[in-house]
Amino acid sequence: MSNMTRKIMVVEDDQPILDLMDMLIRKLKYEPILMANGLEALELVKLDPPALILLDIMMSPINGWEFLEKLRGELNMREIPVILFTAAPSIDEKMALLKDPHVGILVKPVSFAQLKTEIERYLV
């Protein structure tokens, strides 16, 4: 990853998970950008796109699906890899994988090994 950013944005409204991801991403030698609000995260993506986004599905004021739709549609950022966090992968989430080659899924609780594998799939 020569000139590309080493930033990974985490969009998650659960503070303990944000803290955990902060630690794990630093351990992988990336720079975490922690966002508890999806709308604010979208604004920041416009200004400074990260290399990858880790995205929780169940959030407010907008959920992960709405975030992804705005990212891919309004912002026209189709190439940024997005890894969805979910407690239980549903059919919808599996369908999203088929439609978008830049979308992955991690089931909570996420282990360091799983996170590393999924990030390396897109960023190495």
C-alpha positions as CSV (number, residue, x, y, z in Angstrom):
1,M,0.0,0.0,0.0
2,S,2.4,2.7,-1.2
3,N,0.8,6.1,-1.2
4,M,-2.6,5.0,0.0
5,T,-3.9,6.1,3.3
6,R,-3.4,3.8,6.3
7,K,-6.6,5.1,7.9
8,I,-9.4,2.7,8.8
9,M,-12.7,4.3,9.8
10,V,-14.8,2.6,12.4
11,V,-18.5,3.6,12.4
12,E,-20.0,2.1,15.6
13,D,-22.3,3.6,18.3
14,D,-21.2,1.2,21.0
15,Q,-18.2,2.8,22.8
16,P,-16.7,-0.4,24.2
17,I,-16.5,-1.8,20.7
18,L,-15.0,1.4,19.4
19,D,-12.4,1.2,22.1
20,L,-11.6,-2.4,21.2
21,M,-11.4,-1.6,17.5
22,D,-9.1,1.3,18.2
23,M,-6.7,-1.0,20.0
24,L,-6.9,-3.8,17.4
25,I,-6.5,-1.5,14.4
26,R,-3.4,0.1,16.0
27,K,-2.0,-3.4,16.6
28,L,-2.3,-4.0,12.8
29,K,-0.3,-0.7,12.2
30,Y,-3.2,1.2,10.8
31,E,-4.6,4.6,12.0
32,P,-8.1,4.2,13.4
33,I,-10.7,7.0,12.9
34,L,-13.5,6.3,15.4
35,M,-17.0,7.6,14.6
36,A,-20.0,7.0,16.8
37,N,-22.4,8.8,14.4
38,G,-23.0,7.6,10.8
39,L,-24.0,11.1,9.5
40,E,-20.8,12.7,10.9
41,A,-18.8,9.8,9.5
42,L,-20.3,10.4,6.0
43,E,-19.2,14.0,6.2
44,L,-15.7,13.0,7.1
45,V,-15.5,10.4,4.4
46,K,-16.2,13.2,1.8
47,L,-13.3,15.3,3.2
48,D,-10.8,12.6,3.9
49,P,-11.7,9.1,2.5
50,P,-10.2,6.2,4.5
51,A,-8.6,3.1,3.1
52,L,-11.4,0.9,4.6
53,I,-14.6,1.4,6.7
54,L,-15.7,-1.0,9.5
55,L,-19.4,-0.4,9.7
56,D,-21.9,-1.5,12.3
57,I,-25.4,-2.4,11.0
58,M,-27.5,-1.5,14.0
59,M,-27.0,2.2,14.7
60,S,-28.8,5.5,14.9
61,P,-29.5,8.2,13.6
62,I,-28.8,6.2,10.4
63,N,-28.1,2.5,10.3
64,G,-25.4,0.7,8.4
65,W,-27.5,0.0,5.4
66,E,-28.4,3.7,5.0
67,F,-24.8,4.6,5.5
68,L,-23.7,2.2,2.8
69,E,-26.4,3.4,0.4
70,K,-25.3,7.0,0.8
71,L,-21.6,6.1,0.5
72,R,-22.2,4.2,-2.7
73,G,-24.9,6.5,-4.1
74,E,-24.7,10.1,-3.1
75,L,-20.9,10.2,-2.5
76,N,-20.2,7.8,-5.4
77,M,-17.5,6.0,-3.4
78,R,-17.9,2.6,-4.8
79,E,-14.3,1.4,-4.4
80,I,-13.8,2.0,-0.6
81,P,-14.0,-1.5,1.0
82,V,-16.6,-1.7,3.7
83,I,-16.7,-4.5,6.3
84,L,-20.1,-4.8,8.0
85,F,-20.3,-5.7,11.7
86,T,-23.3,-7.7,12.7
87,A,-24.5,-9.8,15.6
88,A,-26.1,-12.4,13.2
89,P,-25.7,-12.3,9.4
90,S,-29.1,-12.2,7.8
91,I,-30.0,-13.0,4.2
92,D,-29.9,-9.3,3.4
93,E,-26.3,-9.1,4.5
94,K,-25.3,-12.1,2.5
95,M,-27.1,-10.6,-0.6
96,A,-25.1,-7.4,-0.1
97,L,-21.9,-9.4,-0.5
98,L,-23.0,-10.8,-3.8
99,K,-23.9,-7.3,-5.2
100,D,-20.8,-5.5,-4.0
101,P,-17.3,-7.0,-4.3
102,H,-16.1,-4.3,-1.9
103,V,-18.3,-5.5,1.0
104,G,-17.3,-8.0,3.7
105,I,-19.0,-9.2,6.9
106,L,-17.6,-9.8,10.4
107,V,-19.9,-11.4,13.0
108,K,-19.7,-10.0,16.5
109,P,-17.8,-10.7,18.7
110,V,-14.9,-10.1,16.4
111,S,-11.6,-11.8,17.1
112,F,-8.2,-10.1,16.3
113,A,-7.5,-12.9,13.8
114,Q,-10.8,-12.4,12.0
115,L,-10.3,-8.7,11.8
116,K,-6.8,-9.1,10.5
117,T,-7.8,-11.6,7.8
118,E,-10.7,-9.4,6.7
119,I,-8.7,-6.2,6.6
120,E,-5.8,-7.9,4.7
121,R,-8.3,-9.2,2.1
122,Y,-8.8,-5.6,1.0
123,L,-5.7,-3.7,2.0
124,V,-2.7,-5.9,1.3
